[in-house]
């Protein structure tokens, strides 16, 4: 049954060859490309695995190269220092003498002149 259907599709495709495709036109399958093939899924997985392994190898080689070219850091010199003494309190500054407040002076009462 499928052989007959394939033959009909092929005959229809040959008959419409050279004409503009209509609404009912179907694309011819390309040789060697099969979308539902079991092998195509496996080949994609194998290619992905291969690419991942290559990238991991490159990253590992780069890390190994860079870690070998830089010299190990020199140990830091330990400087021991006596603890700093707290400075004594600053000397007390003399307080400036404040001016004495001027008492309010009451105006002198008019004193009568003394008799002469």
Biopython code that builds the backbone (N, CA, C, O; Angstrom):
import numpy as np
from Bio.PDB.StructureBuilder import StructureBuilder

atoms = [
    (1, "UNK", "N", (0.819, -1.181, 0.000)),
    (1, "UNK", "CA", (0.000, 0.000, 0.000)),
    (1, "UNK", "C", (0.873, 1.258, 0.000)),
    (1, "UNK", "O", (0.607, 2.193, -0.755)),
    (2, "UNK", "N", (1.926, 1.288, 0.851)),
    (2, "UNK", "CA", (2.787, 2.469, 0.893)),
    (2, "UNK", "C", (3.603, 2.602, -0.395)),
    (2, "UNK", "O", (3.965, 3.712, -0.786)),
    (3, "UNK", "N", (3.893, 1.489, -1.051)),
    (3, "UNK", "CA", (4.613, 1.561, -2.323)),
    (3, "UNK", "C", (3.761, 2.265, -3.359)),
    (3, "UNK", "O", (4.263, 3.058, -4.156)),
    (4, "UNK", "N", (2.481, 1.975, -3.344)),
    (4, "UNK", "CA", (1.584, 2.615, -4.301)),
    (4, "UNK", "C", (1.479, 4.105, -3.998)),
    (4, "UNK", "O", (1.504, 4.928, -4.913)),
    (5, "UNK", "N", (1.362, 4.458, -2.713)),
    (5, "UNK", "CA", (1.254, 5.859, -2.329)),
    (5, "UNK", "C", (2.527, 6.620, -2.693)),
    (5, "UNK", "O", (2.457, 7.750, -3.177)),
    (6, "UNK", "N", (3.685, 6.009, -2.463)),
    (6, "UNK", "CA", (4.946, 6.655, -2.828)),
    (6, "UNK", "C", (5.039, 6.848, -4.339)),
    (6, "UNK", "O", (5.503, 7.887, -4.807)),
    (7, "UNK", "N", (4.604, 5.863, -5.089)),
    (7, "UNK", "CA", (4.634, 5.960, -6.557)),
    (7, "UNK", "C", (3.706, 7.066, -7.029)),
    (7, "UNK", "O", (4.052, 7.799, -7.955)),
    (8, "UNK", "N", (2.537, 7.204, -6.418)),
    (8, "UNK", "CA", (1.604, 8.264, -6.790)),
    (8, "UNK", "C", (2.187, 9.652, -6.475)),
    (8, "UNK", "O", (2.062, 10.582, -7.272)),
    (9, "UNK", "N", (2.819, 9.773, -5.313)),
    (9, "UNK", "CA", (3.442, 11.050, -4.953)),
    (9, "UNK", "C", (4.558, 11.405, -5.918)),
    (9, "UNK", "O", (4.716, 12.563, -6.304)),
    (10, "UNK", "N", (5.334, 10.394, -6.306)),
    (10, "UNK", "CA", (6.451, 10.633, -7.225)),
    (10, "UNK", "C", (5.932, 11.029, -8.601)),
    (10, "UNK", "O", (6.481, 11.924, -9.245)),
    (11, "UNK", "N", (4.883, 10.365, -9.045)),
    (11, "UNK", "CA", (4.305, 10.696, -10.352)),
    (11, "UNK", "C", (3.717, 12.097, -10.335)),
    (11, "UNK", "O", (3.855, 12.841, -11.306)),
    (12, "UNK", "N", (3.068, 12.458, -9.248)),
    (12, "UNK", "CA", (2.502, 13.799, -9.127)),
    (12, "UNK", "C", (3.609, 14.847, -9.114)),
    (12, "UNK", "O", (3.475, 15.912, -9.716)),
    (13, "UNK", "N", (4.694, 14.539, -8.427)),
    (13, "UNK", "CA", (5.808, 15.490, -8.369)),
    (13, "UNK", "C", (6.449, 15.653, -9.737)),
    (13, "UNK", "O", (6.844, 16.760, -10.101)),
    (14, "UNK", "N", (6.562, 14.564, -10.509)),
    (14, "UNK", "CA", (7.157, 14.654, -11.848)),
    (14, "UNK", "C", (6.232, 15.400, -12.803)),
    (14, "UNK", "O", (6.690, 16.116, -13.693)),
    (15, "UNK", "N", (4.936, 15.227, -12.610)),
    (15, "UNK", "CA", (3.975, 15.886, -13.487)),
    (15, "UNK", "C", (3.998, 17.399, -13.263)),
    (15, "UNK", "O", (3.860, 18.175, -14.209)),
    (16, "UNK", "N", (4.175, 17.811, -12.000)),
    (16, "UNK", "CA", (4.173, 19.242, -11.701)),
    (16, "UNK", "C", (5.571, 19.847, -11.788)),
    (16, "UNK", "O", (5.760, 21.011, -11.437)),
    (17, "UNK", "N", (6.532, 19.089, -12.240)),
    (17, "UNK", "CA", (7.905, 19.583, -12.346)),
    (17, "UNK", "C", (7.958, 20.718, -13.359)),
    (17, "UNK", "O", (7.480, 20.574, -14.485)),
    (18, "UNK", "N", (8.526, 21.824, -12.968)),
    (18, "UNK", "CA", (8.636, 22.965, -13.856)),
    (18, "UNK", "C", (7.499, 23.948, -13.672)),
    (18, "UNK", "O", (7.525, 25.038, -14.245)),
    (19, "UNK", "N", (6.520, 23.589, -12.898)),
    (19, "UNK", "CA", (5.403, 24.489, -12.639)),
    (19, "UNK", "C", (5.581, 25.126, -11.261)),
    (19, "UNK", "O", (6.329, 24.626, -10.420)),
    (20, "UNK", "N", (4.894, 26.217, -11.052)),
    (20, "UNK", "CA", (4.915, 26.856, -9.742)),
    (20, "UNK", "C", (4.161, 25.963, -8.760)),
    (20, "UNK", "O", (3.114, 25.414, -9.104)),
    (21, "UNK", "N", (4.672, 25.814, -7.559)),
    (21, "UNK", "CA", (3.982, 24.949, -6.605)),
    (21, "UNK", "C", (2.626, 25.535, -6.219)),
    (21, "UNK", "O", (2.483, 26.743, -6.033)),
    (22, "UNK", "N", (1.647, 24.661, -6.104)),
    (22, "UNK", "CA", (0.302, 25.078, -5.722)),
    (22, "UNK", "C", (0.113, 24.950, -4.221)),
    (22, "UNK", "O", (1.063, 24.725, -3.471)),
    (23, "UNK", "N", (-1.137, 25.099, -3.803)),
    (23, "UNK", "CA", (-1.441, 25.017, -2.376)),
    (23, "UNK", "C", (-1.272, 23.600, -1.844)),
    (23, "UNK", "O", (-0.923, 23.414, -0.679)),
    (24, "UNK", "N", (-1.512, 22.618, -2.673)),
    (24, "UNK", "CA", (-1.437, 21.223, -2.246)),
    (24, "UNK", "C", (-0.058, 20.605, -2.483)),
    (24, "UNK", "O", (0.111, 19.406, -2.262)),
    (25, "UNK", "N", (0.927, 21.381, -2.924)),
    (25, "UNK", "CA", (2.251, 20.843, -3.252)),
    (25, "UNK", "C", (2.984, 20.419, -1.994)),
    (25, "UNK", "O", (2.901, 21.077, -0.957)),
    (26, "UNK", "N", (3.697, 19.316, -2.100)),
    (26, "UNK", "CA", (4.507, 18.810, -0.997)),
    (26, "UNK", "C", (5.968, 18.803, -1.440)),
    (26, "UNK", "O", (6.284, 18.555, -2.603)),
    (27, "UNK", "N", (6.826, 19.074, -0.501)),
    (27, "UNK", "CA", (8.256, 19.107, -0.816)),
    (27, "UNK", "C", (8.782, 17.691, -0.971)),
    (27, "UNK", "O", (8.361, 16.774, -0.266)),
    (28, "UNK", "N", (9.705, 17.530, -1.902)),
    (28, "UNK", "CA", (10.330, 16.223, -2.092)),
    (28, "UNK", "C", (11.351, 16.001, -0.985)),
    (28, "UNK", "O", (12.075, 16.926, -0.618)),
    (29, "UNK", "N", (11.418, 14.798, -0.454)),
    (29, "UNK", "CA", (12.433, 14.535, 0.579)),
    (29, "UNK", "C", (13.824, 14.545, -0.042)),
    (29, "UNK", "O", (14.036, 14.024, -1.137)),
    (30, "UNK", "N", (14.762, 15.146, 0.675)),
    (30, "UNK", "CA", (16.140, 15.187, 0.202)),
    (30, "UNK", "C", (16.820, 13.868, 0.532)),
    (30, "UNK", "O", (16.599, 13.312, 1.607)),
    (31, "UNK", "N", (17.633, 13.367, -0.366)),
    (31, "UNK", "CA", (18.307, 12.097, -0.086)),
    (31, "UNK", "C", (19.343, 12.251, 1.022)),
    (31, "UNK", "O", (20.103, 13.220, 1.033)),
    (32, "UNK", "N", (19.375, 11.312, 1.940)),
    (32, "UNK", "CA", (20.370, 11.299, 3.010)),
    (32, "UNK", "C", (19.950, 12.072, 4.241)),
    (32, "UNK", "O", (20.644, 12.017, 5.256)),
    (33, "UNK", "N", (18.838, 12.792, 4.192)),
    (33, "UNK", "CA", (18.376, 13.538, 5.359)),
    (33, "UNK", "C", (17.058, 12.931, 5.808)),
    (33, "UNK", "O", (16.053, 12.991, 5.100)),
    (34, "UNK", "N", (17.083, 12.364, 6.963)),
    (34, "UNK", "CA", (15.870, 11.777, 7.517)),
    (34, "UNK", "C", (15.691, 12.319, 8.926)),
    (34, "UNK", "O", (16.573, 12.133, 9.765)),
    (35, "UNK", "N", (14.587, 12.978, 9.210)),
    (35, "UNK", "CA", (14.374, 13.614, 10.491)),
    (35, "UNK", "C", (14.082, 12.637, 11.624)),
    (35, "UNK", "O", (14.473, 12.880, 12.766)),
    (36, "UNK", "N", (13.404, 11.545, 11.324)),
    (36, "UNK", "CA", (13.002, 10.618, 12.382)),
    (36, "UNK", "C", (13.962, 9.447, 12.532)),
    (36, "UNK", "O", (13.643, 8.471, 13.213)),
    (37, "UNK", "N", (15.094, 9.526, 11.928)),
    (37, "UNK", "CA", (16.031, 8.411, 11.991)),
    (37, "UNK", "C", (16.609, 8.294, 13.397)),
    (37, "UNK", "O", (16.938, 9.298, 14.029)),
    (38, "UNK", "N", (16.724, 7.091, 13.865)),
    (38, "UNK", "CA", (17.274, 6.836, 15.207)),
    (38, "UNK", "C", (18.747, 7.215, 15.275)),
    (38, "UNK", "O", (19.249, 7.637, 16.317)),
    (39, "UNK", "N", (19.424, 7.058, 14.155)),
    (39, "UNK", "CA", (20.854, 7.369, 14.146)),
    (39, "UNK", "C", (21.118, 8.860, 14.252)),
    (39, "UNK", "O", (22.138, 9.260, 14.813)),
    (40, "UNK", "N", (20.230, 9.692, 13.731)),
    (40, "UNK", "CA", (20.478, 11.134, 13.780)),
    (40, "UNK", "C", (20.473, 11.640, 15.217)),
    (40, "UNK", "O", (21.256, 12.531, 15.545)),
    (41, "UNK", "N", (19.618, 11.102, 16.086)),
    (41, "UNK", "CA", (19.606, 11.490, 17.491)),
    (41, "UNK", "C", (20.887, 11.079, 18.189)),
    (41, "UNK", "O", (21.429, 11.824, 19.006)),
    (42, "UNK", "N", (21.368, 9.884, 17.861)),
    (42, "UNK", "CA", (22.621, 9.430, 18.472)),
    (42, "UNK", "C", (23.801, 10.244, 17.967)),
    (42, "UNK", "O", (24.720, 10.542, 18.730)),
    (43, "UNK", "N", (23.787, 10.609, 16.684)),
    (43, "UNK", "CA", (24.920, 11.366, 16.151)),
    (43, "UNK", "C", (24.983, 12.761, 16.775)),
    (43, "UNK", "O", (26.073, 13.279, 17.016)),
    (44, "UNK", "N", (23.832, 13.368, 17.037)),
    (44, "UNK", "CA", (23.827, 14.677, 17.690)),
    (44, "UNK", "C", (24.391, 14.555, 19.098)),
    (44, "UNK", "O", (25.164, 15.406, 19.538)),
    (45, "UNK", "N", (24.003, 13.495, 19.807)),
    (45, "UNK", "CA", (24.516, 13.293, 21.167)),
    (45, "UNK", "C", (26.026, 13.040, 21.139)),
    (45, "UNK", "O", (26.750, 13.543, 21.997)),
    (46, "UNK", "N", (26.502, 12.272, 20.170)),
    (46, "UNK", "CA", (27.940, 12.004, 20.077)),
    (46, "UNK", "C", (28.718, 13.276, 19.735)),
    (46, "UNK", "O", (29.800, 13.509, 20.273)),
    (47, "UNK", "N", (28.172, 14.085, 18.855)),
    (47, "UNK", "CA", (28.855, 15.330, 18.501)),
    (47, "UNK", "C", (28.897, 16.261, 19.712)),
    (47, "UNK", "O", (29.924, 16.886, 19.977)),
    (48, "UNK", "N", (27.799, 16.355, 20.440)),
    (48, "UNK", "CA", (27.767, 17.195, 21.635)),
    (48, "UNK", "C", (28.751, 16.724, 22.685)),
    (48, "UNK", "O", (29.427, 17.537, 23.315)),
    (49, "UNK", "N", (28.837, 15.402, 22.880)),
    (49, "UNK", "CA", (29.779, 14.853, 23.848)),
    (49, "UNK", "C", (31.217, 15.136, 23.411)),
    (49, "UNK", "O", (32.065, 15.480, 24.235)),
    (50, "UNK", "N", (31.481, 14.991, 22.135)),
    (50, "UNK", "CA", (32.826, 15.256, 21.625)),
    (50, "UNK", "C", (33.229, 16.714, 21.807)),
    (50, "UNK", "O", (34.357, 17.007, 22.203)),
    (51, "UNK", "N", (32.310, 17.620, 21.518)),
    (51, "UNK", "CA", (32.601, 19.044, 21.683)),
    (51, "UNK", "C", (32.858, 19.363, 23.154)),
    (51, "UNK", "O", (33.770, 20.123, 23.479)),
    (52, "UNK", "N", (32.047, 18.777, 24.047)),
    (52, "UNK", "CA", (32.236, 19.019, 25.483)),
    (52, "UNK", "C", (33.595, 18.499, 25.945)),
    (52, "UNK", "O", (34.268, 19.165, 26.732)),
    (53, "UNK", "N", (34.004, 17.343, 25.482)),
    (53, "UNK", "CA", (35.306, 16.795, 25.870)),
    (53, "UNK", "C", (36.456, 17.655, 25.357)),
    (53, "UNK", "O", (37.442, 17.867, 26.063)),
    (54, "UNK", "N", (36.330, 18.145, 24.141)),
    (54, "UNK", "CA", (37.383, 19.003, 23.584)),
    (54, "UNK", "C", (37.494, 20.291, 24.401)),
    (54, "UNK", "O", (38.599, 20.732, 24.718)),
    (55, "UNK", "N", (36.348, 20.898, 24.744)),
    (55, "UNK", "CA", (36.383, 22.134, 25.534)),
    (55, "UNK", "C", (36.959, 21.894, 26.925)),
    (55, "UNK", "O", (37.727, 22.717, 27.425)),
    (56, "UNK", "N", (36.604, 20.795, 27.546)),
    (56, "UNK", "CA", (37.172, 20.480, 28.861)),
    (56, "UNK", "C", (38.679, 20.250, 28.781)),
    (56, "UNK", "O", (39.419, 20.655, 29.677)),
    (57, "UNK", "N", (39.125, 19.609, 27.727)),
    (57, "UNK", "CA", (40.556, 19.375, 27.552)),
    (57, "UNK", "C", (41.300, 20.697, 27.367)),
    (57, "UNK", "O", (42.368, 20.895, 27.946)),
    (58, "UNK", "N", (40.745, 21.592, 26.573)),
    (58, "UNK", "CA", (41.385, 22.892, 26.357)),
    (58, "UNK", "C", (41.427, 23.687, 27.656)),
    (58, "UNK", "O", (42.441, 24.310, 27.970)),
    (59, "UNK", "N", (40.328, 23.670, 28.416)),
    (59, "UNK", "CA", (40.294, 24.411, 29.679)),
    (59, "UNK", "C", (41.294, 23.822, 30.677)),
    (59, "UNK", "O", (41.966, 24.572, 31.385)),
    (60, "UNK", "N", (41.400, 22.512, 30.741)),
    (60, "UNK", "CA", (42.359, 21.889, 31.649)),
    (60, "UNK", "C", (43.794, 22.193, 31.260)),
    (60, "UNK", "O", (44.633, 22.447, 32.124)),
    (61, "UNK", "N", (44.080, 22.168, 29.977)),
    (61, "UNK", "CA", (45.442, 22.468, 29.522)),
    (61, "UNK", "C", (45.799, 23.934, 29.806)),
    (61, "UNK", "O", (46.926, 24.233, 30.202)),
    (62, "UNK", "N", (44.854, 24.833, 29.607)),
    (62, "UNK", "CA", (45.114, 26.248, 29.887)),
    (62, "UNK", "C", (45.359, 26.463, 31.373)),
    (62, "UNK", "O", (46.280, 27.185, 31.754)),
    (63, "UNK", "N", (44.546, 25.843, 32.209)),
    (63, "UNK", "CA", (44.729, 25.977, 33.661)),
    (63, "UNK", "C", (46.082, 25.420, 34.085)),
    (63, "UNK", "O", (46.782, 26.038, 34.887)),
    (64, "UNK", "N", (46.454, 24.271, 33.560)),
    (64, "UNK", "CA", (47.730, 23.651, 33.921)),
    (64, "UNK", "C", (48.891, 24.540, 33.480)),
    (64, "UNK", "O", (49.861, 24.708, 34.219)),
    (65, "UNK", "N", (48.794, 25.111, 32.276)),
    (65, "UNK", "CA", (49.862, 25.963, 31.756)),
    (65, "UNK", "C", (50.009, 27.226, 32.606)),
    (65, "UNK", "O", (51.123, 27.597, 32.974)),
    (66, "UNK", "N", (48.910, 27.876, 32.915)),
    (66, "UNK", "CA", (48.980, 29.116, 33.678)),
    (66, "UNK", "C", (49.388, 28.879, 35.119)),
    (66, "UNK", "O", (50.027, 29.738, 35.726)),
    (67, "UNK", "N", (49.036, 27.748, 35.673)),
    (67, "UNK", "CA", (49.422, 27.492, 37.061)),
    (67, "UNK", "C", (50.911, 27.134, 37.149)),
    (67, "UNK", "O", (51.522, 27.331, 38.199)),
    (68, "UNK", "N", (51.487, 26.628, 36.101)),
    (68, "UNK", "CA", (52.906, 26.263, 36.107)),
    (68, "UNK", "C", (53.802, 27.455, 35.798)),
    (68, "UNK", "O", (54.949, 27.476, 36.245)),
    (69, "UNK", "N", (53.329, 28.440, 35.057)),
    (69, "UNK", "CA", (54.195, 29.550, 34.654)),
    (69, "UNK", "C", (54.342, 30.605, 35.750)),
    (69, "UNK", "O", (55.352, 31.307, 35.784)),
    (70, "UNK", "N", (53.393, 30.730, 36.619)),
    (70, "UNK", "CA", (53.519, 31.740, 37.672)),
    (70, "UNK", "C", (54.234, 31.127, 38.869)),
    (70, "UNK", "O", (53.851, 30.058, 39.343)),
    (71, "UNK", "N", (55.283, 31.809, 39.365)),
    (71, "UNK", "CA", (56.008, 31.264, 40.510)),
    (71, "UNK", "C", (55.123, 31.307, 41.755)),
    (71, "UNK", "O", (54.229, 32.145, 41.872)),
    (72, "UNK", "N", (55.386, 30.404, 42.661)),
    (72, "UNK", "CA", (54.576, 30.427, 43.881)),
    (72, "UNK", "C", (54.857, 31.707, 44.657)),
    (72, "UNK", "O", (55.978, 32.213, 44.624)),
    (73, "UNK", "N", (53.878, 32.225, 45.339)),
    (73, "UNK", "CA", (54.090, 33.486, 46.060)),
    (73, "UNK", "C", (55.084, 33.296, 47.199)),
    (73, "UNK", "O", (55.086, 32.273, 47.883)),
    (74, "UNK", "N", (55.931, 34.311, 47.385)),
    (74, "UNK", "CA", (56.924, 34.267, 48.458)),
    (74, "UNK", "C", (56.200, 34.418, 49.791)),
    (74, "UNK", "O", (55.204, 35.136, 49.882)),
    (75, "UNK", "N", (56.695, 33.750, 50.813)),
    (75, "UNK", "CA", (56.030, 33.900, 52.102)),
    (75, "UNK", "C", (56.176, 35.336, 52.597)),
    (75, "UNK", "O", (57.220, 35.967, 52.429)),
    (76, "UNK", "N", (55.155, 35.812, 53.181)),
    (76, "UNK", "CA", (55.152, 37.194, 53.661)),
    (76, "UNK", "C", (56.046, 37.313, 54.882)),
    (76, "UNK", "O", (56.025, 36.458, 55.767)),
    (77, "UNK", "N", (56.830, 38.380, 54.922)),
    (77, "UNK", "CA", (57.700, 38.602, 56.075)),
    (77, "UNK", "C", (56.840, 39.046, 57.252)),
    (77, "UNK", "O", (55.990, 39.929, 57.130)),
    (78, "UNK", "N", (57.080, 38.422, 58.371)),
    (78, "UNK", "CA", (56.316, 38.755, 59.565)),
    (78, "UNK", "C", (57.099, 39.799, 60.341)),
    (78, "UNK", "O", (58.232, 39.550, 60.754)),
    (79, "UNK", "N", (56.520, 40.927, 60.533)),
    (79, "UNK", "CA", (57.173, 42.013, 61.255)),
    (79, "UNK", "C", (56.517, 42.096, 62.617)),
    (79, "UNK", "O", (55.314, 42.324, 62.748)),
    (80, "UNK", "N", (57.360, 41.901, 63.638)),
    (80, "UNK", "CA", (56.810, 42.033, 64.979)),
    (80, "UNK", "C", (57.145, 43.428, 65.463)),
    (80, "UNK", "O", (58.252, 43.921, 65.244)),
    (81, "UNK", "N", (56.220, 44.043, 66.100)),
    (81, "UNK", "CA", (56.411, 45.414, 66.527)),
    (81, "UNK", "C", (55.853, 45.525, 67.945)),
    (81, "UNK", "O", (54.808, 44.966, 68.280)),
    (82, "UNK", "N", (56.585, 46.260, 68.747)),
    (82, "UNK", "CA", (56.119, 46.459, 70.115)),
    (82, "UNK", "C", (54.831, 47.261, 70.062)),
    (82, "UNK", "O", (54.675, 48.142, 69.217)),
    (83, "UNK", "N", (53.926, 46.963, 70.948)),
    (83, "UNK", "CA", (52.682, 47.721, 70.921)),
    (83, "UNK", "C", (52.945, 49.182, 71.244)),
    (83, "UNK", "O", (53.780, 49.520, 72.083)),
    (84, "UNK", "N", (52.236, 50.001, 70.578)),
    (84, "UNK", "CA", (52.411, 51.434, 70.773)),
    (84, "UNK", "C", (51.779, 51.849, 72.091)),
    (84, "UNK", "O", (50.666, 51.441, 72.423)),
    (85, "UNK", "N", (52.520, 52.681, 72.846)),
    (85, "UNK", "CA", (51.988, 53.167, 74.113)),
    (85, "UNK", "C", (51.036, 54.314, 73.830)),
    (85, "UNK", "O", (51.248, 55.112, 72.917)),
    (86, "UNK", "N", (50.019, 54.377, 74.606)),
    (86, "UNK", "CA", (49.069, 55.460, 74.447)),
    (86, "UNK", "C", (49.727, 56.743, 74.951)),
    (86, "UNK", "O", (50.330, 56.736, 76.024)),
    (87, "UNK", "N", (49.628, 57.824, 74.219)),
    (87, "UNK", "CA", (50.241, 59.072, 74.689)),
    (87, "UNK", "C", (49.509, 59.567, 75.932)),
    (87, "UNK", "O", (48.314, 59.335, 76.118)),
    (88, "UNK", "N", (50.270, 60.254, 76.769)),
    (88, "UNK", "CA", (49.681, 60.804, 77.988)),
    (88, "UNK", "C", (48.662, 61.864, 77.606)),
    (88, "UNK", "O", (48.679, 62.387, 76.492)),
    (89, "UNK", "N", (47.807, 62.164, 78.511)),
    (89, "UNK", "CA", (46.796, 63.172, 78.243)),
    (89, "UNK", "C", (47.502, 64.493, 77.971)),
    (89, "UNK", "O", (48.505, 64.800, 78.616)),
    (90, "UNK", "N", (47.011, 65.253, 77.059)),
    (90, "UNK", "CA", (47.666, 66.521, 76.752)),
    (90, "UNK", "C", (47.630, 67.418, 77.981)),
    (90, "UNK", "O", (46.696, 67.346, 78.780)),
    (91, "UNK", "N", (48.650, 68.265, 78.133)),
    (91, "UNK", "CA", (48.661, 69.152, 79.311)),
    (91, "UNK", "C", (47.449, 70.071, 79.285)),
    (91, "UNK", "O", (46.963, 70.491, 78.235)),
    (92, "UNK", "N", (46.994, 70.356, 80.482)),
    (92, "UNK", "CA", (45.818, 71.213, 80.581)),
    (92, "UNK", "C", (46.190, 72.618, 80.147)),
    (92, "UNK", "O", (47.207, 73.169, 80.569)),
    (93, "UNK", "N", (45.383, 73.165, 79.333)),
    (93, "UNK", "CA", (45.641, 74.516, 78.857)),
    (93, "UNK", "C", (45.118, 75.502, 79.900)),
    (93, "UNK", "O", (44.057, 75.288, 80.487)),
    (94, "UNK", "N", (45.869, 76.586, 80.130)),
    (94, "UNK", "CA", (45.371, 77.568, 81.097)),
    (94, "UNK", "C", (44.110, 78.203, 80.556)),
    (94, "UNK", "O", (44.008, 78.539, 79.376)),
    (95, "UNK", "N", (43.177, 78.351, 81.431)),
    (95, "UNK", "CA", (41.935, 78.972, 80.997)),
    (95, "UNK", "C", (42.123, 80.476, 81.047)),
    (95, "UNK", "O", (42.673, 80.989, 82.022)),
    (96, "UNK", "N", (41.708, 81.159, 80.082)),
    (96, "UNK", "CA", (41.893, 82.609, 80.077)),
    (96, "UNK", "C", (41.023, 83.240, 81.162)),
    (96, "UNK", "O", (39.912, 82.791, 81.444)),
    (97, "UNK", "N", (41.565, 84.285, 81.750)),
    (97, "UNK", "CA", (40.823, 84.989, 82.799)),
    (97, "UNK", "C", (39.674, 85.708, 82.157)),
    (97, "UNK", "O", (39.838, 86.460, 81.197)),
    (98, "UNK", "N", (38.545, 85.471, 82.688)),
    (98, "UNK", "CA", (37.374, 86.113, 82.134)),
    (98, "UNK", "C", (37.272, 87.510, 82.726)),
    (98, "UNK", "O", (37.557, 87.696, 83.909)),
    (99, "UNK", "N", (36.892, 88.443, 81.972)),
    (99, "UNK", "CA", (36.739, 89.786, 82.520)),
    (99, "UNK", "C", (35.610, 89.786, 83.554)),
    (99, "UNK", "O", (34.589, 89.115, 83.409)),
    (100, "UNK", "N", (35.845, 90.555, 84.577)),
    (100, "UNK", "CA", (34.834, 90.630, 85.626)),
    (100, "UNK", "C", (33.652, 91.400, 85.095)),
    (100, "UNK", "O", (33.812, 92.391, 84.383)),
    (101, "UNK", "N", (32.506, 90.959, 85.429)),
    (101, "UNK", "CA", (31.344, 91.662, 84.890)),
    (101, "UNK", "C", (31.250, 93.050, 85.500)),
    (101, "UNK", "O", (31.504, 93.261, 86.686)),
    (102, "UNK", "N", (30.900, 93.929, 84.693)),
    (102, "UNK", "CA", (30.754, 95.315, 85.144)),
    (102, "UNK", "C", (29.388, 95.424, 85.782)),
    (102, "UNK", "O", (28.356, 95.127, 85.182)),
    (103, "UNK", "N", (29.431, 95.869, 87.046)),
    (103, "UNK", "CA", (28.164, 96.010, 87.751)),
    (103, "UNK", "C", (27.461, 97.225, 87.228)),
    (103, "UNK", "O", (28.051, 98.252, 86.892)),
    (104, "UNK", "N", (26.221, 97.055, 87.180)),
    (104, "UNK", "CA", (25.454, 98.186, 86.713)),
    (104, "UNK", "C", (25.529, 99.291, 87.764)),
    (104, "UNK", "O", (25.185, 99.088, 88.928)),
    (105, "UNK", "N", (25.965, 100.407, 87.348)),
    (105, "UNK", "CA", (26.114, 101.536, 88.269)),
    (105, "UNK", "C", (24.863, 102.400, 88.158)),
    (105, "UNK", "O", (24.455, 102.852, 87.089)),
    (106, "UNK", "N", (24.284, 102.596, 89.341)),
    (106, "UNK", "CA", (23.069, 103.418, 89.334)),
    (106, "UNK", "C", (23.508, 104.860, 89.155)),
    (106, "UNK", "O", (24.532, 105.285, 89.689)),
    (107, "UNK", "N", (22.750, 105.573, 88.425)),
    (107, "UNK", "CA", (23.134, 106.967, 88.263)),
    (107, "UNK", "C", (23.097, 107.680, 89.611)),
    (107, "UNK", "O", (22.206, 107.460, 90.431)),
    (108, "UNK", "N", (24.050, 108.502, 89.803)),
    (108, "UNK", "CA", (24.140, 109.231, 91.093)),
    (108, "UNK", "C", (22.935, 110.147, 91.239)),
    (108, "UNK", "O", (22.525, 110.859, 90.323)),
    (109, "UNK", "N", (22.421, 110.084, 92.395)),
    (109, "UNK", "CA", (21.275, 110.944, 92.611)),
    (109, "UNK", "C", (21.732, 112.395, 92.701)),
    (109, "UNK", "O", (22.843, 112.713, 93.126)),
    (110, "UNK", "N", (20.908, 113.164, 92.322)),
    (110, "UNK", "CA", (21.297, 114.560, 92.354)),
    (110, "UNK", "C", (21.530, 114.962, 93.813)),
    (110, "UNK", "O", (20.604, 115.093, 94.613)),
    (111, "UNK", "N", (22.764, 115.142, 94.100)),
    (111, "UNK", "CA", (23.128, 115.503, 95.457)),
    (111, "UNK", "C", (23.135, 117.034, 95.522)),
    (111, "UNK", "O", (23.731, 117.704, 94.679)),
    (112, "UNK", "N", (22.438, 117.584, 96.571)),
    (112, "UNK", "CA", (22.456, 119.037, 96.658)),
    (112, "UNK", "C", (23.855, 119.509, 96.981)),
    (112, "UNK", "O", (24.567, 118.858, 97.745)),
    (113, "UNK", "N", (24.246, 120.589, 96.434)),
    (113, "UNK", "CA", (25.589, 121.059, 96.708)),
    (113, "UNK", "C", (25.747, 121.374, 98.201)),
    (113, "UNK", "O", (24.827, 121.846, 98.869)),
    (114, "UNK", "N", (26.894, 121.105, 98.662)),
    (114, "UNK", "CA", (27.152, 121.330, 100.088)),
    (114, "UNK", "C", (27.147, 122.824, 100.364)),
    (114, "UNK", "O", (27.587, 123.614, 99.529)),
    (115, "UNK", "N", (26.630, 123.230, 101.585)),
    (115, "UNK", "CA", (26.640, 124.666, 101.881)),
    (115, "UNK", "C", (28.062, 125.132, 102.091)),
    (115, "UNK", "O", (28.873, 124.422, 102.685)),
    (116, "UNK", "N", (28.335, 126.197, 101.658)),
    (116, "UNK", "CA", (29.672, 126.720, 101.779)),
    (116, "UNK", "C", (29.867, 127.558, 102.985)),
    (116, "UNK", "O", (30.964, 128.069, 103.211)),
]
sb = StructureBuilder()
sb.init_structure("model")
sb.init_model(0)
sb.init_chain("A")
sb.init_seg("    ")
for serial, (resi, resn, name, xyz) in enumerate(atoms, 1):
    if name == "N":
        sb.init_residue(resn, " ", resi, " ")
    sb.init_atom(name, np.array(xyz, "f"), 0.0, 1.0, " ", f" {name:<3s}", serial, name[0])
structure = sb.get_structure()
